[in-house]
Amino acid sequence: MTPATAAVPVNGALGWLASTDHKRTAARLLVTSFAFFLVGGAFALVMRSELAQPGLQIVSTDTYNELFTMHGSTMIYLVITPLALALGVYLVPLQVGASEIAAPRLTLLGYWLLASGGLTMYGGFLTDHGAGRAGWTAYYPLSGGGATPGVGMDMWILGVILAVAGSTLLAATILATIVGLRAPGMTMLRLPVFTWTMLITALMVVVSFPVLVTAMGLLFADRHLGGVFSSPGGPIAYQHLFWFYGHPVVYVMFFPFLGAVAEVTATFSRRRFFGYRPLVLSLLASAGLSMSVWAHHMFATGQVANEYFALTSHALIVPAGLEYLALIGTMVGGSILLRTPMLFAVGFMLLFLIGGLSGVMVASPPLDYHETDSYFVVAHFHYTLFAGSLFGAFAAVYYWFPKWTGTFLREGLGRLHFALLFVGANLTFFPMFFLGIDGMPRRVADYPPDAGFTSLNGLSTAGAFVIAAGIAVFIVNVLVSLRRRSPAGADPWEGHTLEWWAASPPERHNFRSLPPITSYAPLLDRREEPATRPATEGVGAR
């Protein structure tokens, strides 16, 4: 496949800032979200240091509350969601055999809206009152003008609107690429597993994210004009709006990394992915159910139909089980190669399972009454998004880094990174389950000395610094690998999907030619049937 026109690439600072090449836009997203991750992680270290011992040693209660709000907001709006979409922006056009992403200027606009939203949120944090104590959920009345005065909260709201609008544009262009720019032969049931997860992700984004933009606009109006959420039913109405976004976003922050782990598992098991069609059905079922369970976050309000939302929440166990069966079935009987991407993939499976099983517990209203607003919820949430999704993100980075840059990350440093992150994540978050069961509330800067929380909080704080050491090793790995390169060819892992047919890194328009597309794993098909391949097919592909 040869593009009709070969645009002259834009280099230098202008190329970094303004290029519409989907690969450069994705690189900007990855770098920006990682920068926000470092800042949000630093906030977490300050909070964990404060909680290591009873009493206020480092920050005041108000400062702790502002750090709490910004840590959660950063990780949800500016880190995990953009990371997930960045993978899609880079990889989906390559996996479907397209020369470019659909509407590349809209994709670029989406990035700049998201980055501007993050800077606006942090601008609000730096004002006198900061973003207040409303948390990343901005619950009303904590986010109202009476409880959180000043311009800081206003800037936080505007920042969320910008960031979420940007994410919506990014998802829309990914969706349009899958629907309209697939290569000849790439039917829907020949889409790679990762692309299917991005399709489901993009659908959930374009349906649910505009609801949060609306909720934030109404909250801004309430702060300045009043009368929106200040009525007796207003706070509950706000929660309904927020959680209609807030539960699908959990799957937005999960599915792309599930797809990445599926690709890694198949490649490093040296097997075709197991249960492709059942997995596709399970993804569709999960997406549908995820849009129907939002109010299980509201059991304790007494204002929702607990039986219905408990039923739909537990129904999610079935498609989740199919997804795990597909991953494990791919490994069974395979010739497993435990390189760093596969280590992170296995870590994802183990740790997200803990997060998922603890989610089954909070999906039961009687148990949720005890565990809501406790550290049990903090543990559950971090096992899904940090110990789960972030491990999937690192599996993706180690797997596709040779494609992105043309060089490998160092294997020894990668293994050390995995070990530190695995130990640190469990040391940090597992004690929180017991803290929550014992009654420690979340969103507190201090606790009584005789509450029995000190030892477990000390373990969690130690684990947080082990995580920080692991992230430092990763940064060193990236810098060393880019400085002293270990060249990777076009297909160093013997991958299954079309991105491995392109050069490493890919050219401006991705491909010079394409192989026949006969399944969701065209390069594996090619290796398994060499005798049927035309002698001249694929010349110049790389």
ABEGO torsion letter per residue (X at the ends): XBBABBBBBBBEAAAAAABABAAAAAAAAAAAAAAAAAAAAAAAAAAAAAAABBEBAABBAAAAAAAAAAAAAAAAAAAAAAAAAAAAAAAAAAAAGBABBBGAAAAAAAAAAAAAAAAAAAAAAABAAEAEAAEAAGBOAAABAAABBEAAAAAAAAAAAAAAAAAAAAAAAAAAAAAAABBBGBBAAABBAAAAAAAAAAAAAAAAAAAAAAAAAAAAAAAAAEGAAABAAAAAAAAAAAAAAAAAAAAAAAAAAAAAAAAAAAAAAGBBBBGAAAAAAAAAAAAAAAAAAAAAAAAAAGABBAAAAAAAAAAAAAAAAAAAAAAAAAABGBBBBBBAAAAAAAAAAAAAAAAAAAAAAAABAAAAAAABGBAAAAAAAAAAAAABAAAAAAAAAAAAAAAAAGBBBBAAAAAAAAAAAAAAAAAAAAAAAAAAAAGBBBGBABBBAAAGAAAAAAAAAAAAAAAAAAAAAAAAAAAAAAABBBBBBABAAGBABAAAABBOBBBAAGBABBBBBABABAAAAAAABAAABBAABGBGAX
